[in-house]
Amino acid sequence: MPRKSTISGVKECAKSLAAKRKCTLAEAKEIVEDVLGVIDDELIRTKGVQFVGRWTIGAIEKPERMGRNPQTGQEIVIPQRVAVKFKLGKALRDRLNGLGDGKGKAEQGENLDGKHVKPSNITLYKPKLKIKSKAQKYNQLKFEQKKKKTEPKKPVFFYLPK
């Protein structure tokens, strides 16, 4: 079960920043508000904000579509709207998956606190293999052919005359 965040708003974030930077709560709150304001303005202006290695937020437009009221079954029109798409960066994703600080790889089985966790609790991100060269394509084809040969064949039934 994931831990519940202690930061659920601007005030909690400002408290954490004030403790870390040894400044007043008012100064920290002003900094947090300014940073969030810049992110909001940039998201509205360009439809996307990217912090390389951390995360990307993008505004995507969802077109008008037909939907159904689950209580009555009546078809209704769902109006066009803007939704937010959030994507983690590689460095942050690696930290969340227990692979260290995102710069270098830590021992598998360590979480953000450096404490050991069971391997069953670790979810690793496995990117799809991208085949680039002819040799890689050839090796992939051979692997698939070998895999097909090792799969059990369907039984064959013979009917013998009486």
C-alpha positions in Angstrom: 0.0 0.0 0.0 1.6 3.3 -1.0 2.2 5.9 1.6 -0.2 8.8 1.8 1.4 12.1 0.9 1.8 14.7 3.7 1.7 17.5 1.1 -1.8 18.0 -0.1 -1.8 21.7 -0.9 0.1 24.9 -1.1 0.3 25.4 2.6 1.9 21.9 3.3 4.3 22.4 0.4 5.3 25.8 1.7 5.9 24.3 5.2 8.1 21.6 3.7 10.0 24.2 1.6 10.4 26.5 4.6 11.9 23.7 6.7 14.2 22.7 3.9 15.5 26.2 2.9 15.3 27.7 6.4 13.1 30.6 5.4 9.8 32.0 6.7 6.5 30.3 5.9 5.3 33.5 4.2 8.4 33.5 1.9 8.0 29.8 1.1 4.3 30.2 0.4 5.0 33.1 -2.0 7.6 31.0 -3.8 5.3 28.0 -4.2 2.5 30.3 -5.4 4.8 31.9 -8.0 6.1 28.6 -9.3 2.6 27.2 -9.6 1.4 30.4 -11.3 4.2 30.1 -13.9 3.3 26.5 -14.5 -0.4 27.4 -14.9 0.3 30.3 -17.2 2.6 28.2 -19.4 0.1 25.4 -19.6 -2.6 27.8 -20.7 -0.3 29.5 -23.2 1.5 26.5 -24.8 -0.8 23.6 -23.9 2.2 21.8 -22.2 4.8 22.1 -19.6 7.9 19.8 -19.4 10.4 19.3 -16.6 13.0 17.1 -18.2 13.6 14.0 -16.2 10.7 14.7 -13.8 7.3 15.0 -15.6 5.3 16.4 -18.5 1.8 17.9 -18.3 -0.1 18.5 -21.5 -3.6 19.9 -22.2 -5.4 17.9 -24.8 -8.7 18.7 -26.4 -11.4 16.0 -26.2 -14.0 16.3 -29.0 -17.7 16.2 -28.5 -19.1 12.7 -28.3 -22.2 10.7 -27.6 -22.6 9.1 -24.2 -25.3 7.3 -22.3 -26.9 8.1 -19.0 -26.3 5.0 -16.9 -29.5 5.5 -14.8 -32.0 6.0 -17.7 -30.1 4.6 -20.7 -30.9 7.8 -22.6 -28.2 9.0 -25.1 -26.7 12.4 -24.3 -24.2 14.6 -26.0 -21.0 15.1 -23.9 -19.6 18.5 -24.9 -16.1 19.2 -26.0 -13.6 19.8 -23.2 -9.9 20.1 -22.4 -8.3 17.3 -20.4 -4.9 17.1 -18.8 -2.4 14.4 -19.7 0.4 13.6 -17.2 3.5 11.6 -17.9 6.4 10.8 -15.6 10.0 11.4 -16.8 12.5 8.6 -16.8 14.5 9.8 -13.8 11.5 10.1 -11.6 10.0 6.8 -12.9 13.3 5.1 -12.0 13.2 6.5 -8.5 9.6 5.4 -8.0 10.5 1.9 -9.2 13.4 1.7 -6.7 16.2 2.1 -9.2 18.0 4.9 -7.3 18.2 8.6 -7.7 17.6 8.7 -11.5 21.3 9.5 -12.1 22.8 6.2 -11.2 21.2 2.8 -10.5 20.9 1.7 -6.9 20.6 -1.9 -5.8 17.4 -3.5 -6.9 15.2 -3.9 -3.9 15.9 -0.4 -2.4 13.2 2.2 -2.3 13.6 6.0 -2.0 14.5 5.8 1.7 17.3 3.3 1.0 15.4 0.7 2.9 15.2 -2.8 1.5 11.9 -3.9 0.0 10.8 -7.3 -1.2 11.2 -7.8 -4.9 7.5 -8.6 -5.2 6.8 -5.0 -4.2 8.9 -3.5 -7.0 7.3 -2.7 -10.3 9.8 -2.2 -13.0 9.2 -0.3 -16.2 10.1 -2.4 -19.1 10.3 -0.5 -22.4 9.4 -2.3 -25.6 12.3 -3.6 -27.7 12.9 -1.3 -30.6 14.5 -3.3 -33.5 16.9 -1.0 -35.4 19.3 -3.1 -37.5 18.9 -6.0 -39.9 20.9 -8.2 -37.6 18.5 -7.4 -34.7 15.5 -8.2 -37.0 17.1 -11.5 -38.1 17.8 -12.5 -34.4 14.2 -11.6 -33.4 12.8 -13.7 -36.3 15.0 -16.7 -35.4 13.9 -16.3 -31.7 10.2 -16.3 -32.7 10.8 -19.4 -35.0 12.6 -21.2 -32.2 9.8 -20.3 -29.8 7.1 -21.7 -32.2 9.1 -25.0 -32.5 9.2 -25.5 -28.7 5.5 -24.9 -28.2 3.5 -28.2 -27.8 1.8 -29.4 -30.9 -1.9 -30.3 -30.9 -2.6 -34.0 -30.6 -3.4 -35.9 -33.8 -6.1 -38.5 -33.6 -6.3 -41.5 -36.0 -9.5 -43.3 -36.5 -8.8 -47.0 -37.1 -11.3 -49.1 -39.0 -13.2 -51.8 -37.0 
